[in-house]
Amino acid sequence: MPTITLENIADTLRTARLQGEPIAAPTETWPSLDADAAFEVQKINVSHAVADGDRLVGYKLGNIAKVMQDAFGLDQPDYGHLLASTFTYEGTTLDRNKFIEPFVELEPAFVLRGHLGGRNTTIADVINAIDYALPAIEIIDSRVKDWAIGLPDTLADNGSTGAIILGGTPRHVTDLNLRDTRGVLRFNDREVIAGTTGNILGNPFAAVAWLVNRLADYDVEFEPGQVILPGSCLQAVPMKDAGRWSGTFEGWGTIEFDVSV
């Protein structure tokens, strides 16, 4: 697609994010938008954010679990850049009105001590590159009206990222069983949904390896200190009402935050 068209798509999505008003799916307005062009749109908006003082701090994988793909009508994972401005603090109160149509996800997060990049990256490479793991909550929020998205739409929208909260219980991955750790989301002390990290492509290390290999097609590599989100272990839950959310990985740790409306 022409560069001017990619810039137009990027500008439309930036405006939707700033104004909190959803737009029609980019593929409706620009039917020729494919996944590769959509990732270029994503990179344009990341460059704008960094130029305005933001900071690239990692990468995310989304919709890797089948329950997530089924929920949003996708048949492939999506992926995006993580910007420092999207991170918020555990125990704080989030204003529901600052989002469009948010959903809450529970997932592990990895912080790298080593470099990761290139095709043929293996699960062993991933494990060796990780410094420690944290429980995390990601709030996904699409700029596309009614979440009527295809893969190019969510890629152009930076993987539908809304906000990220990292928990305070870091663990070395050798101290965790990420093949089968149960995760539970609760709202106002009521269990809403549960799942296991085995839903993340068998285990989250495999999901990260998938992401490294996929982004190698765009010459993207991961650097020490960056945060990597491998995707949710359970279906995302709508964030509609005021109250307290908590996400727990059994035997590991809990994250809590409040929502006001």
N, C-alpha and C positions, 0 to 999 in steps of 0.2 A: 504494500500500500504506500502511496506517496507520503513523505514526511509531514507535509502540511495536514493531511488527514489524521495521522497519528497524533499530531499536536492538538487538533480540534477535539478528538476523543478524550485525550488527557485533560484538556481544559474543561470539558463538560463534566468529567468525573470529579475534578478538583472543586468545581463550583458546587456540585451536589454535596460533596463532603462538607464544605465550608458553610453552606446554607442549611444543611440538614434536610434537604428536599430530594426525594428519590427521582430518578429519571427512567425513561424507557430503556430496555436492554440495548447496549451499544450495537449488538448484532441486528437489531430491528432497524436502526438508523443507518448503520454501515454494514450491510449484509456480507460484504467480502472480508470482514474482520475474522481472522483465524487465530489459532493459539500463538503462533510465532509473532504475529503483528501485535496481538494483545499484550504479550510480554514486553514488547518494545514500548507500548503505552505505559505499562507499569513502571518501566525504567525511567521514562520521561518524568513522571510524577515524583519518583524517588529523587531524581536529580533536582527538581524544583524544591522539594522539601529540604534537601541538604543545603542547597544554595541559600535558603531562608534561615539556616541555623540549626536544622535538625541533624540527626546522626544515624547512619546505618549501623545497626547493632546485631544483625543476624538474619535468619531466614526461617520460613515456616512452610509446612506441608499441611494441606487441608483435604478433607473428604477422602482420606485414605481408607477408612473403615466402611464396609458395605452399608452399615446402618446410616452413615452420613450421606453416602451417595444416593441411597434410596430416598432419604428425607428431602434432598434438594434436586432430585431429578438429574443427577450427573452419573456418568459411567467411568470417569477418570478423576484422579486427584487434581487439586489445584495447588499453587505455590505462590509465595510472595516474599517481599523484603520486610524485615522488621525494623521499624524506626523508633528511636528513643522516645519520641513524643507519644507513642501509643502505650507506653508502659506506665502503670499506676501502682499505688502502694496498697498492700494488704491491710485490711482493717479500715480503709477509708470508705467514704460514701460516694457512689457514682450517681450522677443525675441522669435518670432515664431519658429525659428530654434532649440530652445531647446526642442521642443515638436515633436512628431511623426505625429499624426493626431488628433489635438485637437478640442474639441467642447466646447461651452460656455453654461452654465446653470445658471439660476436665481432661488434662493431658500432662504427661511428663515434659520437662524442658531439660535440655542438655547445654552445658557451658563447655566450650572447647578449650583444651590446652595446646592442641596441635592443629596443624593445617590439614584440611580435607579438600580434595578436588580431583577432577579428571575422571574419564571413563574407566570402567572396570574397578571402581572403588568397592571394596568388600565390607561385609559386616565386621570382620576383624579390624579393618582399617578404622572403621567408625568407633569401635570400642576403644581402640588404642588412642584415638584423638580426643576422647571425652575426659574432661577434668572431673566433673561431678554432675549429678542430676538433681533437679528440683521439681516438686509438684507445682503445677501451673494451671491457671484458668485463662482461657482466651474467650473474649466476647467478640463474636463475629457479627458483622453489621454490613449489609449490602447497600450500595448506593442505587441499586436497581429496584424499581418498584415491585413489591410483592415477591421478591426473590425469584423473579422469572428469569433465571440465568441459565446459559449454557457455559461450557468451559471458557470460551474466549471472553465472555462477559465478566466472570469472576476473576480471570487473570488480569484483565485490563484494570479491574478494581482492586488490585493488589491482594488477591486472595480473600477479599471481603473482610479484611482485618478491621476490628473496632478498637479493642483495648486488650492489654495483657497484664496479668498479675502473677508475679512469681512468689512462691511460698518461701518460708524461712527454715526449711529442714533439708539442707544439702546432704547428699549421700554419694559416696563412690558407687559406681555402677556394679562393682563386684559384691556390694553389700545388699543388692536388691535383686528380686526375681522379676525382671521386667517381661518375662515370657508369660507370667500369669499373676499379676497383681490386681486385686479388685479395687475399682474406683467407684465412689458413690457421690452423687450430687444431691444436696439437700437444700430446701427453701423453707425458712422459718421452722427449722428442726424436723421437717417432714422429708423422708426420702422421696426423691422425684424419679431418679433413674440410676441404674448401676451397670457396670460393664467391667471388662478386664483388658489389661494392656495387650493381651494376646490378639485383640481385635485390630491392633495397629500393625497390619501386614504380618501377623505372626508374632512379631515383637517390634518395639520402637526402633531398635538398631537397624533392622531391615528397612524400615520406612526412611530413616536418614540416608542409608546407602542408596535407596531408590532416588531420593531427592538430589544427592550429590551427582549421581549419574545423569539424571535428567537435566540439571542445570549446567552440566558440562557442555551440553549442546549450545549454550549461550555464553560459554567461556566464563562462567561464574564459579568461583572457588570460595571456600569458607576459611576464615582466619581465626587464629587463637583469640580467645576472649569472647567470641561471638556466641549468641544464644540461638539454639536450633530447636524449633517446635516440630515434633514428628506427626502431630495430628491427634485427634480425640479418640479415646477408647470407648466412648459411648455417644449416643445420639444427642445432638445439641438441643437445649431446652429454651423456649422463649423466655425472655426477660421482660416481663410486662408490669409487674406490681412492685410497690414499695415493700421492703423487707430485707432479711439477711440470707445471703447465699453462703453455703460452705461446700467445699469439695475435699474429699478425703481419699487418699490411697492407703488402704489398710496396711498397717505395719510400717508406714513411712511418714505421713504427715497430712495436715489439714490446712486449707486456705479459706479465709473468710472475708467477705466484703458486704457492704450494705448498699441498697438502692433506694433513692428517693424519687418521687414523681411530683 
